[in-house]
Amino acid sequence: MASHAPRSASSRTAPARPNTAFRQLRGRLSPGEFAAAVRRSAREIGEQVSCDARYVGRVESGEIRCPNYAYERVFRHMFPGLTLPDMGFAPRETVRGRGAVKGRAQQEGAAPGAPVERGLAPGAPVGPVPVPGGGAASLATDPDHRDTRIPNSEESDVLRRAFITGGPAAALGLAGLGPAEAAGAAAVPGPRTAPGGRAGAAEATAVEEAVRRIRLLDDRYGADGLYQRATQPLHTAYELLDAGIQRRAVYDRLHAGAGELAISVGWLAHDSGRLDDARSHYAEALSTARVCGDAALEAHAFCNTAFLARDAGRPREAVRAAQAAQQAAKRLGSPRLRALLALREAGGWAGLGERTGCEQALARAERLFAAGPGERDPEWMTFFGEAELAGLTAQCWSALGEPGRAAEQARRAVALQDPHFTRNIALFTAELAGDLAAGGHPEEAAAAAQRTLTLLTQVRSARIRAMLDGTARALRPYRDCGPVSDFLQRYAATAAGARGTWRRTPWARTDPLGRR
C-alpha cells in the first residue's frame, strides 16, 4: 500500500498538513457522497475520474498536496472561481522538480521506485501494470503546457508543437466534435519527427492522452467518422519509437502507449466494418507487446483479436485467441480482466455451437467478475461492468439459438448501462430488438428497434446499423402490425440516408439477425 511506502527527501521536508479548506467545501456530505458528486461533475465536462472516499480522505489529510490535471478541472467545475490554493492545495510549482515528482508519485499511490514522468496523471499505465491508488486516468483536452514542456533542445519541437501544445484532441482533429461533425470532417495531417529528435516524457504523455481521447469519443459517438482521423496519431506514435529514446521508463511508456493506440484504432476499424484493417492494427499491437515483453498489452491485443475473429465468422480462432489472452493475463492480478477474456472465449464456443464449452466459460466469467474490481484492472476496461457482462452473455445465448434467454440478458444490459456509454446503450438495445424478433415478439422488437434508431442520431456505428438491418428483415413478415410498420418505414428512410456511409459487413451476411 502507498501509505506504507518510504518517503522521499522531498516529502520529508514537506510534511502533510490537513487540508481544512477542502474539508469545508465538502460540507455535510460524507466522503462517499462527495466522491459520487465528483464523479458526476467529471461526467458533465467529459472527464473520467475514479474518485472514492479513500481519495477524498487522502486530500483532506494533506497526503495529496496537489491534484492531477483531470481532478483540477473537475474541482474548478464544481467550485467556479476558486483557485487551487483557495481549495487548500499547494501551488503546482512547489510539487514539481525531480524530487517533488518522486514524492508526489508516492503521495498519489505509486509503488516505491515506480517510474513517474511529468504530465502523467496518477492512475495512468506505466509499463504493463497501472499505478495503483485513488488517482484517475486523465482525459485532458487542455493540458498545462508548462508542465509538459521539457527543456531538452534535442527533442522534437515539431512534435511538441503539433502533438502536445495543441493537445491530443487537436492532433486528432476531434476537439468539440459531435457525431455529425466527426463523421464528415476531413482528416488532419499529423506531426512528423524532426531529424535527430528524441522522444521524451511529454511525447509519451501525449500518446497516452490520445488513446484516452479516442476511447471517450468512441463511447459517446461510435467509430464511424473517427477511424480515418485516428490513423495519423498512430503513425506518429510509431515514428516516436524510431526517434530515439534515452530513458528506459519513457521507452516502456511509449511502447505501451503505441500498442494501446494501435488497439484503439483497430477497434474503430472493427466497429465501422473495416475488419481487415482492424486485424492489421491488432497484429501490430501484438507485435509491439512481444517486442517489449508487455503481458498486459499482449492480453489486450489477444482480447480484441478474439472479438474480431468471432465477428468475422472465425469462431475457432476466437477461442484460441481468447485462451492465449487468458494465458498472458495470469500474472496481471486482475480478476475482472480474466472475466472479460472468459466471455470472449464463451463467444467463440457459442459461434461453434459448443454449448458445454460456452456454459463453462460463462460460469468462469461470472465467478471472476464476482471478485470485484481491483487496483490492477487495466485502464481500458472502464466499459466493463454488469451491463457489459449481461450484454456479452446475451450474445452467447443468441448464438446458441435461445432468444428468450438472450432477450432477458439484453434487457439487463440496457437497464444497467452507464449513461456515459451511449454507443453501448444503442448496441444492447439493438441486441434486444433482434432477440425479441427471433423470439416471436414483433411489437416489442419494433419498439426496441425504434429506440435504437433514436440513439443512432447520436451514435455512428456500422455494426449497430447491420444489427438493425437484420432485425428489419426478421420483422418484414409482420409489416401489417402497426408498430412494426412504423419502424420499417422510419428505418427505410434512415437507411437510405445512411447508405453511403455504412457498409455491408461480414456479421450482417453470416448472421440472419445481424447481431454482434
N, C-alpha and C positions, 0 to 999 in steps of 0.2 A: 504494500500500500504506500501511496505517496507520502502519507503523513509520517511514516517511519523512515523516510529517505534521509540520508545525511545532508545537512545544509551546506550550501556553498558559502564561500567567504562573503559573497555579495549579500546573501540572505542573512548571514550572521550580523553584518553591520547595519542591516535594516530590519530589526525585529518586527514581527507582526503586531499591528495595533488594531483594536476593534474598529470597524467602520460604522460609527454611530449614525452618520448621516444616511447611509444606505438603509440601516435598520429603521430609521424614521420614515423613509419612503415606503417601506413595506407596510407600515401602519398596523392594522388589526388582522391582516391576513396571516395565516400560518405559513411557514416556509413552503410547504407543498402547494398551498393555494397560490402563493405568489409565483412559484415556479410555473404553474399552469398559466398564469396571466402572462408571464414572459414568453412562453411558447406560443400563446395566441397572438401576442403582439408581433412576434417574429413572422408568423404566417401572413400577417397583414401587410408586411413590407417585403415579402419574398425571401426572408431568411429562414434558416433551419438550424435551431439550436436545441440541444438535448438537456435543457435546464431541469434540474430536480432540486429537492430540498437540500441535498448534500452540497450542491454548488452554492445555493443561497447562503448556507451556513458558513462555507469557506470564504465567501465575500464578506459577510458580516464580521467574521472573526479577524479579518485582515490578512488571511492567508493568501488570497488573491488580491494583489495590490493594484492591478490594472487589468481590465477585461480585454479579451482579444477583440478584433475589429467587428466581428459579427455581433457579439454581445454589446459592444459600444453602440452600434447602430440601433439595436433593439431598445436599449435603455434610453437613448436620446428620443426615440419614437414614443416611448412610454411617458417620459418626463420632458416635454418640449421646453427649450430654453435653458435647461440645465447643462453645465459642462461636466466633464469627468471629475474635476476637483469639487464641484458642487455636490456630487453624489458621494464624495468621500474617498475617491480613488486618487492614487498618486499620479502626478504628471507622467505621461508615457516616456518622456526622455529620461526620467530617473530610473526606469527599469530597462533601459536599453544598454547597449555595450556588451562586450564579450562575457564579462562576469555576470551582468544583470540578466542576460539571456539565459545563462545556465541556471541562475537562481529562480527565474520565473518558470523555467521548464519544470522544476521540482514543485514549485507552488501550484502550477496548473495541473500536476498529476503525472508528469513524465517519469519514467523509470530512471534511477540514477545511472548516469553515463549515456542516456539515450541522446542521439544527435538531434539538435534543435536549431533551426535556422530562422533568421529574422523574416517576418512576414508569414510564417507558417502558423495557422490557427491551431490552438490546442485541440486535440481530438483528430487532427488530420493524420493520414497514414505516414509513418516514417519507416521505410523499408516494408517488409511483408506484414507486420503486425501493427494495428493502430495504437497510438499512445493512449493508455487508459486515463480515466479521470472524468471530471464533470464538464470539461470544455466541449465545444461542439464544432463540427465542420463548418468552416466559413463559406458563405456563398457570396463573397464580396463582389459588388458591382462597381464600387468606387474606392479602390484601395488607397490608403495614405501613402503617397509617393515617397515621403521622407523615409518611411520605414523599409520600403522595398528597394531603395536606391543603394547600391553597393559601390563604394569608392574604389573601383578597380578599373584602371584605364584600359586594361587588356580585354575586358568583357565587351560584348557586342552592344554598342549604343543603339544600333538599329533595332535589335531585338527588344531592348528595354523600352524604347520609344513606342514601338508598334504593338508589342505583346504585353507590356506591363504598365507603362504610363497611361496607355489608352484603356487598360483593364482587359480581362479576358472577354467580357461582353463585347467590347469594341473589336477585339481581334476576331471574334466570331461573327461580328456584324449582326448580333441578335439583340442588342440592348433595346428594351422597351417594346419589342415586337409582340403583337398578339398573333393568333393563328392565321388570320388572313394575310397580314403583312409578312409573316415568316414564310408562308407558302409562296408568295410572289416575289420576294426580294431577291436581288441578284447577289451572287457570291462576292465576298470581299476578299481581295488579294491578301495573302498572309505575309508576314515578315520573313526575311531571309537572314541567315547568319552572315556576319561581316567577316572578311578574310582575317584569320588569326584570332577570331573572337572565341572566348571561353565562356561556358555556361556556369552560372553560379546559383546561389540560393534563391535569388529573385526570379530567375528563369524557372527553377523547379516549382516555386510557389505559383507562378503564372500557369504552368501546365496543370497543376492540381486544381486551381481555380477554374480553368476552362472545363475540366471534367465535371465539376460541380454545377457549373452553369448549364452545360448541356443536359445534365440529368434533371435539373429543375425545370427547364423549358419543355423537355420531353414529358415529364409528369403532368404538366399543365396542358400542353397543346398537341402532343403526339409527334411522330417523327417526320411526317411529310412536310417538306419545305425546310427542314433543318439539316438534312443529311448532306446535301451538296456543300453547304456553307461550312459545315464542321470538318470537312476533309482537309482544308488548308491548315488549321491549327495542328492537325495530326501530322501533316508533313513537316511542319515547323518543329514539332516536338522531337521527331526523329533526326532532324537536322541538328538540333541542340545536342543530341547524343554524340554526333560526329564533330561537334565544335571544339571539343577538348574540355575535360573536367579534371580539376586537380584534386578535389576533396572527395573522399570515399562516401561521406554522408550525402553529398549532392549527387554523386553518381548513382547511389541506390535510389534516392528520391526521384531522379529523372527517369530512370528505367521503370520504376513502378508507375510513375505518372504517365509516361508514354504508353505503357501497356494498358493502363486503365482507360486512357483516351482512345486507344485502338478498339477496346471493347465497347466503349460508349458509341463511337462512330459506327462500329459494326452493328450495334443494336438499332441505331437509326436506320441503317440499310435494311436490316431484318424487318423492322416494323413497317417500312414503306415498300416492302415487296421485292427488294433487291437482294435476293438470297445468295447469289454468287458473290456479290460484293461483301456481304456480311461474313461469309465463310472465309474470305481472304483476310478480312480485318481480324477475325478471331484467331486465325492461324498466325498472324503477325504478333498478336498479343501473347499467344502461347510460346512462340519462338523467343520473344523478349523475356518471358518468365524463365524459360530454360537457361538463357544466357546468363542471367543474373541470379539464378537459384532462388527465385521468389515463389515459395509454395502458395502464398495467398493469391498472387496473380495467376498462377497456374490453375488453382481451383476455380477461380472466377472465369477464366478463359474456357475451361472444360465445361463449366456450368452452362455458359451461353452456347457453346457448341452443341451440347446435348439438346437444348431448347430448339436450336435451329434445325438440327437433324430430324427432330420429331415433326416440325412444321414442314420440312421439305419431303416428308414421306419416307424417311430412313429410320424407322424406329429401333432397329438393332444397333445402329450406330449411336443413337440417342442413349441406349442403355450402356454401351461401352464407355461413352464419354462421361456419363454421369458417374459411373463406377470409378473411372480414373480421377474425376474431381474429388470423390469421397476419399480416395487414397491420398491425394495431395493435402486434403483438409484435416487429416487425422491429428496432426501435431499443432493445429492452429488454436485449439481450445475454444471453439465456438459451436455449441450445440445447435444454435439457430442456423448457421451456415450448413451444417450437416443435415438438418431437417429439410432445407431447400433442395439440397443435392439429392436427398432420398425422393423428394417429389419429382425431380427431373427424371430419376430412374423409373419411378412409377409411371410417368407419362410414356416412356419408351415401351415398358411392358404392356401398357394398355393399347398402344398402337399395334403391338404384335398379337393382341388378343389373348395374352397370357394373364389370366385373372389371378392365379396364385401369386405370381411374381409381383403383380401390381399391388395386391392387397398387403403383401408382406412389406413392400416399400412404403405404402401409405401408413401402415401401423408404426413403422420405424420413424417416419416423419412426425407423426403425432406425438410419439414418446419424446423425441428430441426437442420438438417445439415446446412441450410442456416444461422443459427445464428452464425456460425463460430466457430473456435477453442477457447478454454479458458484456463486460468491458472489451472483450476481444472480438466482438462481432464486427465484420468489415463495414466500413462507412457506406459502401454502395448498397448495403442491404436495408436501407431505411424504408423501402417499399414493402418489406416482408413482415407482415403481421397476420392477424387472424383472418383478415379479408383475403389476402393472397393464398393462405393455406386452404381456405374454403374454395376459392376460385380454381386453384390447380387440382384440387380433389374433384370438383365438378367436372373438369375436363377429362379426368380419368374415367369417371363413371359414364360420361357421354361416349367416349371412345369404346367402352365395353358394352355399349348398347343398352344402358339403363338410364333413360332420360328422366324418369321420376326422381331417382336419387341425385342425378346431376342437377336438376332444377332446384331441389332442396338446398344443395350446397351453393348454387349460384345465387339464390336469394340471400343466403347468409353473407356471401361475399359483397353483394351490393349494399346490404344494410350496415356492414361493419367497416366499409371503406372510408378512410380519412378523406374529407372533402378536398384536401390539397391535391390528391392524386386523381385529377379529373379524367385523365386518359383511362385509368384503371376502372373508374366507375362506368365509363362508357363501354369498356371491354367486357366487364362482368354482366352488365345489363344486356349486351348483345348475346353473350353466352346464355343468359337466362331465356331470352327470346327464342333462341334456337332450340334449347332443351324443351321448352313448352310446346313449340311447334312439333317437335319429334314425338312428344308425349300425347298429342291429340288434344291440345288446349289452344285452339286458334285465336280466340278472343284475347286471352291473357298474353299469348305470344305477340299479338299485334300491339297490345298496349305497351309491352316492354320494348318492342321494336320502335314504337313512336318515341318513347323516352330516349332511346339510343340516338335517333335522328336529331332530337333536340340537342343532345350532348355533342353531336358531331358539328354543331355550329361553333363549338369552342375547340374541338379536337380534330386533328387531321391524322388519320391512320389508315393505310391501305388494308391492314389486317382486319380492322373492325368493319370497314366497308365490305370486305369479302365475306365476313360472317353474316352481315345483314343481307347480302346478295343471296346466300344460301337460305336464310330464313324466308326471304321473299319468295323464292322458288317453292319452298315447302308449303307456303300459305296460299299459293295461287288456286289450288282446288277449292278453297273456302272463300273465293272472292265475292260471293253473294252475301256473305256476312258483313254487316255494316262496318264494324271496327276494322276488319281485315281489308275491306275495300278502301277505307280511308287511308290506312297505312300504305297499301300498294300504290295508290295514286300519289301520295306525298313522296314515297320512296322513288317512284319513277321520275318525278320532277327533279329531285335532288341528285339522283344517279346520272341523269342526263347532263346536269350542270357540272358534275364532277368527272365525267367520262374522260376528259383529257388529262386528269391529274392522278387517277389511281389505276393501277394496272391489274390485270388478271394475275393471280398468284397461285403457286403450287397447292397451297392448302385449300384454295377455293375450288380447284379442279378435282382434288382427291377426296374431299370430304363433302358428301351430299348436302350437308347443312352449313358448310363454310366455317366451321368452328375452329377456334385456335387450337 
